[in-house]
Amino acid sequence: MIADSTAWIEYLRGTGSPVALALRSALERRTNVLMVPPVLQELLQGARGAAHFERLLRGIESLPRFSPADAFTHARDAALLYARLRWEGVTIRSSTDCSIALCAIEAGEPLLHADQDFDRIARVDRRLRVVALPGR
């Protein structure tokens, strides 16, 4: 499974939301929760200071990672996904979400998230599988 930064934020804040509980459960079961570069960047850039940055990094470093095989091809394909969404009349708030969705597709993993933009992406690109949660 790949957890989007929205899922990580819910988990780190201890909100008790369905997405936070799903991530906690996966981590406790030692289910592979893959870290991908754009999620790593989003999490670390939200650090409140240098000490917080280091704590986040130490916690994340032990996770298994997935990186696209070819960064150029990945960027091109993420841009195409964004364009396809636009052509279908779907506007998402962050183009980075296309890169995260594409990482999940390329890794063959479902995406855990708390961002409706990923549900919109999944309706246009059926290759994206999202983790089913109660109420979704």
C-alpha positions in Angstrom: 0.0 0.0 0.0 1.1 3.6 -0.6 -0.2 6.2 1.9 -0.6 9.7 0.6 0.6 12.6 2.7 -3.1 13.3 3.8 -3.2 9.8 5.4 0.2 10.4 7.1 -1.0 13.7 8.4 -4.2 12.2 9.9 -2.1 9.4 11.4 0.6 11.7 12.8 -2.0 14.1 14.3 -3.7 11.1 15.9 -7.1 12.1 14.6 -8.7 8.7 14.9 -10.2 9.1 11.5 -10.8 6.0 9.3 -7.7 6.8 7.2 -5.5 7.3 10.3 -6.7 4.0 11.8 -6.1 2.2 8.5 -2.6 3.4 8.4 -1.9 2.7 12.0 -3.3 -0.9 11.5 -1.1 -1.4 8.5 2.0 -0.2 10.3 1.2 -2.3 13.4 0.7 -5.4 11.2 4.0 -4.6 9.5 2.1 -4.5 6.2 4.3 -3.0 3.5 3.6 0.7 3.5 5.7 2.1 0.7 7.1 5.6 0.8 7.3 7.4 -2.5 9.3 10.5 -3.3 6.5 13.1 -3.7 4.9 12.0 -0.4 8.3 12.2 1.3 8.7 15.7 0.0 5.2 16.8 1.1 5.7 15.4 4.6 9.1 16.8 5.2 8.3 20.3 3.8 5.6 20.5 6.4 8.0 20.2 9.3 7.7 22.9 11.9 11.4 23.3 12.4 14.8 21.5 12.0 14.3 19.1 14.9 10.8 18.2 13.7 12.2 17.6 10.2 14.8 15.2 11.6 12.2 13.3 13.7 10.0 12.9 10.7 12.9 11.8 8.5 14.1 9.2 11.1 10.6 7.8 11.3 10.2 7.6 7.6 13.7 6.2 6.7 12.9 2.7 7.9 9.9 2.4 5.5 10.3 0.4 2.3 10.5 2.7 -0.7 9.2 2.8 -4.2 10.7 5.1 -6.8 9.8 5.2 -10.5 12.3 3.5 -12.7 12.7 6.5 -15.0 12.0 9.9 -13.6 11.6 11.5 -17.0 9.0 9.0 -18.1 7.2 9.3 -14.8 7.0 13.1 -15.1 5.8 12.8 -18.7 3.1 10.2 -17.7 2.0 12.3 -14.6 1.6 15.3 -16.9 -0.4 13.2 -19.3 -2.6 12.0 -16.4 -3.2 15.6 -15.4 -4.1 16.6 -18.9 -6.5 13.7 -19.3 -8.2 14.8 -16.1 -8.6 18.3 -17.5 -9.8 17.0 -20.8 -12.5 15.1 -18.9 -13.5 18.3 -17.1 -11.9 17.1 -13.8 -9.9 19.8 -11.9 -7.6 18.6 -9.1 -5.9 21.0 -6.6 -2.4 19.7 -6.9 -0.5 18.3 -9.9 1.7 16.4 -7.4 -1.3 14.2 -6.8 -0.9 12.9 -10.3 2.7 11.9 -9.5 1.5 10.1 -6.3 -1.3 8.4 -8.1 1.1 7.3 -10.9 3.5 5.9 -8.2 0.7 3.7 -6.9 -0.2 2.6 -10.4 3.4 1.8 -11.3 4.0 0.0 -8.0 0.8 -2.0 -8.4 -0.3 -0.9 -4.9 -3.6 0.6 -3.6 -3.5 4.2 -2.4 -4.7 5.2 1.1 -5.7 8.8 1.2 -8.0 11.5 2.7 -8.2 13.6 -0.5 -11.2 13.4 -2.8 -9.0 14.3 -5.7 -7.7 10.8 -5.7 -11.2 9.4 -6.0 -11.7 11.7 -9.0 -8.4 10.5 -10.5 -9.5 6.9 -10.0 -12.7 7.5 -11.9 -10.8 8.7 -14.9 -7.9 6.3 -14.7 -9.2 2.9 -13.6 -5.6 1.6 -13.0 -5.6 3.6 -9.7 -6.9 1.5 -6.9 -7.8 3.3 -3.7 -8.1 1.7 -0.3 -11.8 1.3 0.5 -12.8 2.9 3.9 -16.1 3.1 5.7 -18.1 6.0 4.3 -16.3 6.2 1.0 
